[in-house]
Amino acid sequence: MNDPLARPRPIRSLCHRLPPIVALLLSVTVITVGMLLPPTHWPSHGALLCILLAALSLARVPFRVVAGRLAIFLAFALLFAVSVPLSQGFRGGWEIAQGILCRGTESFLSGLWLISVVPFDRLLATLRRLYVPAILLAILAFMYRFLFVLWDELDTMRAARRARTFDRAGLVFRWHNAAQMIGMLLIRSLGRSERVYGAMCARGWDGTLRTLDE
Amino acid sequence: MNPSTAETVLEVSGLSFSYPNGRQALDGVRFSLRHGEILGIVGPSGAGKSTLLLHLNGLLPLRPEPTRASTNGAAVHVAGLSVGAANLAEVRRRVGFLFQDPDDQLFCPTVRDDVAFGPLNLGLPRAEVERRVVESLSAVGLEGFESRSTLQLSLGERKRVCLAGVIACQPLILALDEPFSNLDPRARRALVDVLRRFEGSQIIATHDLDVVVELCNRVLVLDEGAIRADGAPAVVLGDQALMERHGLEVPLRLQLLRNPPQ
């Protein structure tokens, strides 16, 4: 079973023992350094990537996880990067494309490291202490909470679908199926958000986020 | 406020409601609830049980405007307050609502944050909120769960955390939508024990008729949006003809009382 939303497992590494604020600052520093380096200076970007990979292995993030997530990220980043030279008829813009790829990958790996070593609720608490606006934090908290719920829902739908698909194959058939499932998931998510909002109203929600840690 | 045992805490008078697709979900529902009463609402699926509960703290109708609402004006009163746009906050303070699916209700990263959500919205001071979190978690038998992640709880635990979040607001009435569905016997037993200790009124919509006999002191049979029977659980649920007419069956507990196994 390859669960892309691997549940947090208790790993104790050197990185996990860092105070959350230190991990957050390290991660932001790496991203800032990546932004400041000239996009075509390969040795410095190479060094930064090596540092990031070393940090990920120190945090015992499995290589499979890093590679899998990087592949998804690169698929989007490449499209985005290529769009710049494309808009100039491939006569220029390669430098910007390089910048997007290098800096994007560095930021992505740095973020991956951060969420691997700091539990999500502690990360939110740290961001709150740094005066990140409450509404952003609320959105992050909701996203993290309901990602798992929706993923489980999708899993159930897929299992139910598989149980009745038998061995019918074919690309068009599978795409058709996937499209239906995505549509269904969207509608279920809308229904779910409606119920969650109702449940929040039932406990006195008036649009202001209040937490115990303020 | 210290209501005497005879005081009416909830008055539903002629409540009708139809969904936007035209389906009549409630049709002239009329009943009242006294302080401390535990009322079971039973009926086949689609009878209007959840719809009725959602009206008790104003989650339905969605737009309480006189022009669009299909509900008669102020058909529900909670402790003398009419349930409507003007009194929503006060009404929701008095009626605690437990949703069927705990994932609809639990949305904070940790148990402590989630139980504190209601009391914080009531504007209580932090020390009081902290006290209520500890108290309500211990009331549902989950002492020491404060820092646990809401993602790592069993279904029974999640239901009880939800209940703690509702109890922490100290409501006058608990409205529970299918609280026992999908629970294993131990989790179900734990929940029944928690509810038995709660000192307010309760309205429990459920298919678990055995629990109704055990826990409730009154039961309503709801079918096609209208109340078909109202009385003591042993009498109402023991009426085989009535039960069969509304897609239910006499709970095993009562069958055994009547025809003990040889």
Interface residues (C-beta under 8 A of the other chain):
Chain A: R7 P8 P119 F120 D121 L124 A141 F142 Y144 R145 F146 F148 V149 R192 R195 V196 G198 A199 M200 C201 A202 R203 G204 W205 D206 T208 R210 T211 L212
Chain B: L54 N57 L59 L88 A89 R92 R93 V95 G96 F97 F99 D101 D103 D104 Q105 L106 F107 C108 P109 T110 R112 D113 A116 F117 G118 L120 N121 L122 R126 V129 E130 V133 S149 T150 L151 Q152 G165 V166 C169
